[in-house]
Amino acid sequence: MAKVMTKAQVVGHLAEKLGLQKKAVAGALEELVSLAVKECKSSGQFVVPGLGKAVKAHRKERMGRNPQTGEPIKIPAKTVVKFRLAKAFKDAVVPPKKK
């Protein structure tokens, strides 16, 4: 399995490609994350064009099972954040099958 890029590697790559200082790129990345959190909290979604969008969703209360004992348990309702990838991004990573 391939190794995942670290934050430092991402910042270094972007700084080199854009001809900017690493500190400026790291600041921009932090600001993007901060903006995504703020917008997702207030409006329920945040779009990163070409990549996808983070969406705040509500999960209903449901029944589940305790894996150790097998007894039914009630899982309470909660709010979660889901990330939906953009179609163009999905198709670029995993091309759709031709019929």
Secondary structure, DSSP 8 states (H G I E B T S, - for coil): ------HHHHHHHHHHHHT--HHHHHHHHHHHHHHHHHHHHHHSEEEETTTEEEEEEEE--EEEE-TTT--EEEE--EEEEEEEE-HHHHHHHS-----
